[in-house]
Amino acid sequence: MRARILAAIPAVLLVLVSLWETVAARHDATSVPDDAAWAHAAQLVRAQHQPGDLIVFAPGWVDPVGRLHLGDLIPVEMAARMDAARYGRIWELSIRGAEAPEVAGLAPVLSQDVDGVMVRRFERAPAVVLSDVFATQPGLVAEVGFEPHRCIQLVPSPGRPATVTVPMTLGSRLVGYAGLADVFTRRDIRAPGTLAVQIGGREVARVTPGVDDGWVRFDAPTTPGAADVTFIASADAPQRQICFAAEARQ
């Protein structure tokens, strides 16, 4: 008898696991807010939205749903932003307790659950931007780390760096990001790329983003005033599309 009981334990465990997975899957399906919930959450945002407010969604995979309801309030320059530092008011719409990285460490001034969509508004002093690399370089919107980013793109050859120099009005810090553009070349070419930043011939920052690193930040102290900032992209592999953006902050 004992042998039969022991032999039956794996089968019983399998049944219990199957039941748990069925219940969990059904709960996950029903815990996702429906279209009506998102429409009501969007109405709340629209009622208090001000021009220049940043709108973000969490977790990241729900972004297309959020844009379906509020995309007209997210212009291209906002969607392809370098980061969120220059925005003083941020709306976050989230589900399942997720938090957008743009609001990490901030305390909401408004928080309301709208049929499963948590709507929160954050307010803070925005970064003061004195200049950016797009003053003389128009840049483009590229895919970096599966996200859109406005950036300047350089494509160095092995052993031959690509360089661009931008006149800027500097403050106390130069903040920027770099990453590898185009998912298809990242798939086929796995080598990283490097971006070095020089001011007055002195290197102040260097980052080496890999194919899985996304949008990589750099931050360097600077002396206020006018200066030429040189960005040098290099790579050991061909067709390495290195995109970057940077701005001088007070």
C-alpha positions in Angstrom: 0.0 0.0 0.0 2.8 2.4 0.9 4.5 1.7 -2.3 1.3 2.5 -4.3 1.0 5.9 -2.4 4.6 6.8 -3.1 4.2 5.9 -6.8 1.1 8.1 -7.0 2.7 11.2 -5.6 4.3 12.4 -8.9 0.9 12.1 -10.7 -0.8 14.0 -7.9 1.8 16.8 -8.0 1.4 17.0 -11.8 -2.3 17.5 -11.4 -1.9 20.1 -8.8 0.7 22.0 -10.9 -1.7 21.9 -13.9 -4.6 23.2 -11.8 -2.4 26.0 -10.5 -1.2 27.0 -14.0 -4.8 27.0 -15.2 -6.0 29.3 -12.4 -2.9 31.6 -12.8 -3.4 31.9 -16.5 -7.1 32.8 -16.1 -6.2 35.3 -13.4 -3.6 37.0 -15.6 -6.1 37.2 -18.5 -8.7 38.8 -16.3 -6.3 41.1 -14.5 -5.4 43.1 -17.6 -7.6 46.3 -17.8 -9.8 46.4 -20.9 -10.2 49.1 -23.5 -12.8 50.9 -21.5 -10.5 51.1 -18.5 -7.8 52.7 -20.6 -10.3 55.1 -22.1 -11.4 56.2 -18.6 -7.8 56.6 -17.5 -7.0 58.7 -20.6 -9.9 61.0 -19.8 -8.4 61.6 -16.4 -5.1 62.6 -17.9 -6.6 64.7 -20.6 -8.7 66.7 -18.0 -5.5 67.9 -16.3 -2.8 67.6 -19.0 -0.7 70.7 -19.7 1.4 71.3 -22.8 4.9 69.8 -22.3 3.8 67.1 -19.9 5.6 63.8 -20.4 3.4 60.7 -20.5 4.9 57.2 -19.9 3.5 53.7 -19.5 4.5 50.7 -17.4 5.4 47.9 -17.9 7.1 48.7 -21.2 5.1 46.1 -23.2 1.9 48.0 -22.5 3.2 51.1 -24.3 1.3 50.5 -27.6 -2.0 50.3 -25.7 -1.2 53.5 -23.9 -0.3 55.3 -27.2 -3.5 54.1 -28.7 -5.4 56.2 -26.2 -3.0 59.1 -25.6 -0.6 59.1 -28.6 -1.8 62.5 -29.9 -0.3 64.0 -26.7 3.1 62.4 -27.3 4.8 64.2 -30.2 7.8 62.6 -31.9 10.4 64.7 -30.1 8.9 63.5 -26.8 8.7 59.9 -27.8 12.3 60.0 -29.1 13.6 62.0 -26.1 17.2 61.5 -24.8 15.8 61.1 -21.3 13.2 62.5 -19.0 15.3 65.1 -17.0 14.0 68.2 -18.8 10.3 67.3 -18.0 8.9 68.8 -14.9 5.5 67.1 -15.0 5.3 63.4 -15.8 2.1 61.3 -16.1 2.5 57.6 -15.5 -0.2 55.0 -16.5 0.7 51.6 -15.2 -0.8 48.2 -14.5 0.1 45.2 -12.2 2.1 47.5 -9.9 4.7 48.3 -12.5 6.8 51.5 -12.3 8.3 53.4 -15.3 12.1 54.1 -14.9 11.4 57.8 -15.6 9.7 58.2 -12.2 11.9 56.0 -10.1 12.5 57.7 -6.7 9.8 60.3 -7.2 6.7 60.8 -5.0 3.4 61.3 -6.9 1.3 64.3 -6.3 -1.7 62.5 -7.7 -2.5 58.8 -7.6 -5.8 57.2 -8.7 -6.7 53.6 -9.7 -9.0 53.8 -12.8 -10.5 50.3 -13.3 -7.1 48.6 -12.9 -5.0 51.3 -14.6 -3.0 53.3 -12.0 -2.7 56.9 -13.0 0.0 58.9 -11.2 1.3 62.4 -11.8 4.7 63.5 -10.7 6.1 67.0 -10.4 9.8 68.1 -9.9 12.2 70.8 -11.0 13.3 70.0 -14.5 16.9 70.0 -15.6 18.0 73.4 -17.1 19.4 72.7 -20.6 21.8 75.2 -22.0 22.5 73.6 -25.4 22.4 70.2 -27.1 24.1 68.5 -30.0 21.2 69.1 -32.4 21.8 72.9 -32.6 24.0 72.4 -35.6 23.4 68.7 -36.3 19.8 67.8 -37.2 20.1 64.1 -36.2 17.5 61.4 -36.9 15.1 59.2 -35.1 16.6 55.7 -34.8 15.8 52.5 -33.0 18.2 51.8 -30.2 17.5 49.1 -27.7 14.0 48.6 -29.2 13.1 52.2 -28.4 13.1 55.4 -30.6 15.8 58.0 -29.9 16.6 61.2 -31.6 20.4 61.0 -32.2 23.4 61.7 -34.3 24.5 58.5 -36.1 28.2 57.7 -36.9 29.3 54.6 -38.7 33.1 54.1 -38.2 35.1 51.6 -40.2 37.5 49.2 -38.4 40.6 51.2 -37.6 39.1 54.4 -38.9 37.0 56.3 -36.2 34.2 58.6 -37.3 34.2 62.1 -35.7 31.9 65.0 -35.4 32.5 68.3 -33.5 29.7 70.4 -32.2 29.9 73.9 -30.8 28.1 74.0 -27.5 27.4 76.4 -24.6 28.4 74.3 -21.5 27.1 74.4 -18.0 28.3 72.3 -15.0 27.6 68.9 -16.7 27.5 67.3 -20.1 25.0 64.5 -20.0 24.5 62.1 -22.9 23.7 58.6 -24.1 25.0 56.3 -26.8 23.8 53.0 -28.2 23.9 50.7 -31.2 21.1 51.4 -33.8 19.2 48.9 -36.0 18.0 45.6 -34.6 19.1 43.7 -37.7 22.7 44.8 -37.6 22.8 44.1 -33.9 21.6 40.6 -34.7 24.2 39.9 -37.3 27.1 41.9 -35.9 27.7 41.2 -32.2 30.7 43.4 -31.6 30.3 46.5 -29.4 31.0 50.1 -30.4 32.7 52.9 -28.5 32.0 56.6 -28.2 34.6 58.9 -26.7 33.8 62.6 -25.9 36.5 65.3 -25.9 36.4 68.9 -24.9 39.4 71.0 -25.8 41.3 67.9 -26.8 40.8 66.2 -23.4 38.7 63.1 -23.1 35.9 63.6 -20.6 33.7 60.5 -21.2 33.8 57.1 -22.9 31.2 54.4 -23.2 31.2 51.1 -25.0 27.6 50.0 -25.6 27.1 46.3 -26.6 24.3 44.8 -28.6 22.2 44.1 -25.5 23.0 47.3 -23.6 20.4 49.7 -25.1 20.8 53.4 -24.4 23.9 53.9 -22.3 24.3 57.1 -20.2 27.5 59.2 -19.8 27.9 62.2 -17.5 30.9 64.5 -17.3 31.6 67.6 -15.3 32.3 70.7 -17.4 33.5 74.3 -17.1 30.7 76.7 -18.1 31.2 78.6 -21.3 31.4 78.1 -25.0 33.4 75.1 -26.2 33.7 72.7 -29.1 32.7 69.2 -28.1 34.1 66.3 -30.2 32.4 62.9 -30.4 34.6 60.0 -31.7 32.9 56.7 -32.6 35.0 53.6 -33.2 34.4 49.9 -33.7 36.4 46.8 -34.5 33.5 45.5 -36.7 32.1 47.0 -39.9 28.6 48.5 -40.2 28.5 49.4 -36.5 25.9 52.1 -36.3 26.7 54.2 -33.2 24.0 56.7 -32.2 24.4 59.4 -29.5 22.8 62.4 -28.0 24.1 64.9 -25.5 23.1 68.1 -23.8 24.8 70.7 -21.6 23.0 71.2 -18.3 23.3 74.1 -15.8 
